[in-house]
Amino acid sequence: MTTTLIIGGTVVTPDGSARADVRISGEVIDEVGELAPRPGEKVVDASGLLVLPGGIDTHTHLELDCGPGLRTIDDWASGSRAALAGGTTMMIDFATQFHGQTPLEGLAAWHAMADGHAVSDYAFHLAFTEWKPEFADQFGALVEAGVTSAKMYMGYFGSMMVEDDQILAALRAAREAGIVVGFHCENGRIIAARVGEELAKGHTASYYHQHTRPEASEWEAANRLGFLAETADAGVYVVHVSSAGTLDVVEQFRARGVRYGAETCPQYLVADASEYGPEPAGGVADAASERHARQFMMSPPLREASNNDRLFRLLADGTLNFVGTDHCSFTLDDQKARATAFNQVANGAPGIELRLPLLWSYGVVPGRLTPERFVAVTSENAARYFGMFPRKGVIAAGSDADLVLFDPARVWTVRHDDLHDAGDYSQYEGRELTGKVRDVFLRGRQVVVDGEPLAELAPGQYIKRGRPDLTVR
């Protein structure tokens, strides 16, 4: 069996960092320690580099149908290729049950898109756009298929929002099946009312997106979710936490024994509401201001800059459990440009390739995160929480050889032309970052060399997941 020896690097895990060599045998890690090359063995010099477990992105939307003529621009080939370039070897996408479908039909549709096309490894959450009592009958089959997490929406009134009594029924079924459910926490009805009020005033600029979706909307939904989870005795988590105040709610319910997790995304740690610009005269923005704001049109929206520091503190202390991207990419000069008012703008942004360097630059470099915590929130915690540990998320004998050789001192500037997604912009264009992926191994195969994915990449694997570990911090 072919073996590869990675020598001279510093292996980083949540438990500590140490200079160590890593031997790969086939698709798995064979041993870690002070190792000597064997005759004929491939040797990769990692001197001056960090050896990290492959990143796990807990939140992506590839090939998501968002309405007539609108689908996220990254398919499974381009999205997973960009993921690998950024050090993410595993992603969990949202297989969506659209209205009129069963959960298993939604899952089958996502397998048809991903299988044989993804070049990273992947798994699925099951995202519900509605709830029917008979869906509970399919939960056992979902678990058997390796789908042990789901998602429901408390926002998007009139399309994907699920009512509280339906959430309660779903949580009871999920508890019995061993499924953890993530929630988009916003008050959909209040948002719909506020959007209507702004439009009635002639306010069409994307600046108003943030004002129709205030932080309190997220807090209120998180509080309601905590009560529902407590009532159902079910495990839940908040996806893409944008406001530190939401974590106050989460902690209150944790203190009462509720199994309540929390995910955030780089955009809520490194960007803020100033990107939406000042309020435009008459409620209508000029073309340049509007184009810039649309790069950051996502739900929930960006918050005030003071929120960034507090979220980083909560990420460091274990209140936040892991970091996904909510990669949901649309083209700026076509798909996002079609809208004539803020509520019509394609909602979402790219991010799958920049998760590790953004967190390193804004987290580790200024001392907000330790390298060990960085590894926990980008890899190991996700593997544990979503039932993939110890196959994924750890550098240990017997685990998949998903490894990232990361240069912690490399200074570089974000240029979309250098990235690998299918979109036409990066909202971080021109930012100077410190820390860059050099090489990536996926189940023992080198898939990225000197920052570039290989031209020919074998298909990734679908990873069936086991029972979630909801104790992760």
N, C-alpha and C positions, 0 to 999 in steps of 0.2 A: 504493500500500500504506500502511495506517495505521502511523504511527510514534508512539512515546512517548518522551519525554526525562525521565529522572530526574536532577535537578540538585541540587547542593549537598551531597551525601552524601560519606561517607568509604568508599571501596571497600576491602574487606579480602580479601586472598588469603593463602595460606601464605607467599608471597614478600615480603609487606609491605602496608602500609596507606597510602593517599594520597587526598586530596580529588580526586574525579573525577566526571564526569557519564557517564551510560550511556544510549545511544540504542538503543531496541528497534525493530526493523522486522519486522512480522509475528510469527513465532514465535521469532526468533533475535535475539541481540545484534548490532547493526550496527557500533557503535564505542564506545570508551571513551576519555575524555580531557576536555579543556576544550572544551565544546561550546556552541554558541549555538542557541536555539530556532529552528525553522523555522516559516514561516507555517502556521497551522492545526494545528500539532502539539500533542498532549496533553502537558502538562508536569506532573510530580509533584515537589513540593518535598521533598527529603530532608535539609534543613538540620538539623544536630544528630544525624543518624541514621547508622548504619552500613549499608552496602549489602553484603549477604552473598550468596554463591551459595546457591541453594535447598538445604535440608538433605536428606540421604539417610539414611534409616533402614535399616540393614542387617539388621534382625531383627524381624519382626512375625508375629503369628499371628491372622489375621482369619478368622472363620467356620470355626474349626478344630473338628472333631468329636472330642471327648475321651472318648467312651464313651456308653452308653445315656442319653439324656435330658440330655446335657451338651455344650454347644457354646459357644465363646467368644462373649461378648455383642455384640461389635462386628462388624457385617457390613462389607462393602466400602464402602458409602455412608457409614456413621457413622465408621468408622475412618479413612478417607481424608480426610473432612471435618475431623476432629480433627487429623490430621496437618498439613493446610494451615494451620489456625489457629495451630499451633505452629511454622510455618516449615519444615516438611518437605514438599517438593514431589515426592519420589520415595521409594518404599519397596520393599524386597525381602522378599516374604513366602515362606513355606515351603509349596510345593505338595507335598502328602504322598502318598506311595505307601503306602496301607494294605495290610494283609495280604490276599493274594489278588489284588491289582492289579498291573499292570505300571507302570513309571515313566511311560510316555506316557499311560496311563489316569489316573494321579494328576494329571499336568499338565493334561489336558483338563478334569478336574473343577474345577480352580482357575480356569482360563480361564472356565468357565461361570459361576462365582460373581463374578468380578471384571470381566470385559469388559462395558462399558456401565454399570457400577454405581460403580466407583471414580471419584473426582473428582480424585485426584492421579495422577501417572504411577506406574508400578509394573513390577516384574519378579518373577521367581520363582527361588528355589533349589529343587532337588528333594530332598525329605526322604525317606529310606528308613527303613521300619520293619522291614525284613528284607533279606536279600541272596540272590539266586539267580544262578547263572552266566549265565543267558540275559539278565539285565538289561544286561550289558555290550553286547549287540548293539543296544541302543537308545540308547547314549551318543552315537553320531553324529547321530541324529535329535534328541536333546536340544540338542546344540550348534547344529544347523541352526535349531532353534526359538528360539535365543537364550538357552538355559539353560546357563551355563558354570560353575555352582557347585552343590554338593550338600551334604547334611548326613546324618550318621549319629549314632546314640546309643550311648554306652558305658554309660549309665545306663538305668534303667527295665527291670530284669530281669523277664523274663516277658511283656513287651509289645513294646517297641520296641528293646531292646538287641540289638546285632549283635556276634557273637563275633569274636575277633581274626583267625582265619583268613579269615573273610568280609570283614573290613575290609581285610586285605592284598590279597585278590583285587579288591575294589572300587577300591582305590587304584591298583593296576596298570592297571585299565581306565580310570580317570579320567586318569591320566598320559598314556596313549595318545591320549585324546580331547581333552585340553586343558581338563579340568575340575578346579577346586580344590574340596576337600571340607572342610567345617567339621564339628567334632565337639563334641557335648555330653560333656564330660569329667567323669565320675564313675564310680566302681567300683560297677556295679549289683548285683553279687552280694553284696558286703560290706554295702551299704546295706540290701538286702533282709533280710540276717541281723540287722542291728542294729535294724531296725524290728520284726522279730519278737520280739527280746529285750525291747524297751521295752513292747510291747503285752502280753507275758506277765507283766510286772510291774504291769499295770493303768495304765500311763502313757499317757493318751490326749490330753493337752494339746498344743497346737501348739508349745509351748515345746520339745518333744522333736524337732521336725523338724530343727533345727540339729545336734543331737547324733547323729542317725543319718546325717548327711551331712557329716562333718568335712572340714576343708580338705585333709587328707592324701588323702582320696578323690579330690579333683580333681587333686592333684599326681601321684598314682600313675597315674591315667588319662592325664594329659598326658605323662608319661614313657613309658608304653606306646605312646601314639600317636606320639611322636617316633621311637621305635624302628621302628614299623611304616612310618612315612613314609620313614625312612632306608632301610629294606629295599626299599621299592617305588620309591624315588627320585621321590616324588610330593609335590606341594604340599598343605599342610593348614593349617587354622587352628582355634584354640579359640574357640568361641562363648561369650558371656557369662562371661568370666573373673571369678570372685568373690574369688579369693585372690591376693595379690601373690606368694606362694610359687610359684604356677603359672608365673609369668613367669621365675622362676629356672630352671625346667626348660626353658621355651621358649628362653631365651638359651643354655643349654648346647648344645641341638641346633642352634641357628643357628650357633654357633661351629664346629660340625662340618659346616656346609654344607647343613643341612636347610632347605627353604623353609617356614618355620613362622610363620604369622601369628597375631594375637590381637585379639579384640574384647572390650570390656567394655560395661557398661550403667550409666546414672545411679544406679540403686539401690545398686550396689556402691561408688559413689563418695561418696554423700551420706547413706546410711542405714546402720545397724549392728544387730548382734544384740540390743542392748538392747530393740528393738521387740518381741521375743518375751517380754519380762518375766522376772521371777525364777522359779526352779523352784517350781511350786505344791505345796503340801502334799498328799501322797497321789497326786501325778501327774495330778490333775484340776483344771483352772483354773476360776475363776468366770466367769460369762457375759461380763462386761465385758472382762476380760483376754483371754479367748479370742477375742472379736470383734476386738479390736485386733490381736492377733497374726496373725489370718487375713488381714488386709490385706497382710501381708508374706510370705505363704506362697508361695514360689517355689523353684525348684530350678535351680542351687544356692542355698542360703539365704544370708541376710546374715551377715557376719563381724564380728569385733571392731572397735571404732572405730579402732584403730591402723592397720588395713588401709586405711582411706580415704586417708590421707595418702600412703602408699606407692604406691597405685594411681595417684593423681594425678601423682606424680613419674614413674612409668613411662609414663603417658600423655603427659606433657610431653616426655620424652626420646626418644620414638619406639619404646619397647619394645612398648607397646600401639598398634595401628594405627588403630582407628576405634571409634566408639561407636554401638551400636544400642540399642534399648529392650527387646527381648523383650516387646513389648506383647502380653499374653495375658490379656485381661480377663474377669472373671466378676463377677456381682453379689454384694455382700457379704451382703446380707440375704435372699438366696434361694439362689443356686448354692453359695456358700461355706458357708452356714448349714446345709446338709443333712447335713454330715458329723457323725459321732459320735466320731471319732478323727482324730488329726493326719494319718495316712496316707491318709485319705479326702477331705481338703479339696481342692477344686479348685485346682490349682497354677498360679499366674500372677498378674500384676497389670497395671494400666493404666500408661501412661507416654508414649504416642506424642505427646501435645501439649506435654509439659513438658520434653522433652529439651534444647532450646536454652536456655531460661531457667534450668534447673537447672545446666547446665554453665557458663553465664556467671556465675551467682550464686556457685557454690561453687568454680569454677575460675578464671575471669578476674578477678573482683572482688578476691579475696584474693591475687592474684598467683601462683597455682599454674600457670595457663596464660596464654600470650600470646594476644591476639586472633587472631593469625595461626595459631597451633597449634589454637585453637578451630575455625577454619574448616577446617583440614586434617582433624581427626578427626570433624567432623560432616558433611563434604561431599566435599572433593576426594579424600581417600585412598580413600573408598568407591568413588567413580567410577573411580579408577584400578585399584584391586584387583579390582573386579568387572566390568571391561571396558566401561565407559560413557564414558570420558574420550577426547576433550575435549567430547563432546556434553553431558555433565552435569558438575557439580561445579566449574565454572570461570566466571569473568566475563571473557569474551574474545570478540572478533568471530567470528561463525559458530557459537558455542555456543548451546544452547537458552537462551532468556531466562527462566530460573528464578531469581528474585531475591527476597530478603527485605530489607525495610527494618526495621531493628532499633533500638529505643531503648535504648541501653546504661545509661541513668540512671533509667529508669522503675522506681519501687518499687511493688510490688503484693503482695497476699496471695492465696494459692491458695485458691479456693473451688470445690468441684466443680460447684456450680450455674452457675458461669461458664464451665465447660469444655464441650467439644462431643462427647465420646464417649457411648456408650450405657449406660455403667455407672452405678452408684449411689454411688460414692465415689472419692476420691483419697487415696492413702496419704500425700500431702504436704499434706493439708488444714491450713490455718492457717499454713503456712510463709510468711515474708516473703521475696520474691525481688527481685532487682535485674536489670533487663533484660527487655524484652518486645517481641514481634513487633508491628509496626504494620501494615505492608502486605506482601502477597505477590503475586508474579507467577509464573504457570505458563505457560511457552512463550509469553510476551508478553501473556497475558490477566491482568488484575488479578482475583485470586480472593479476596483478603482486604483489607478496608478498615477502618482503625482497629481492628484486632484481631478483626474479625468476618468470617467467610466470607460471601460473597454468598448470598442466598437460593436463587438458581438458578445451578448450576454445570454446565458441560459435562463430559462424561465424560473421564477421563484417558486416556493412551495406554499400551499395553503397550510396553515398551522391550526390544528384542532386544539382548542383550549379546554382546560379543566376548571374545577371549582375556583372561584375568586377568593383571594386572601384579603379580607376587608380590614385587617389589622395594620396594614402598611401605613407608615408615616414617613 
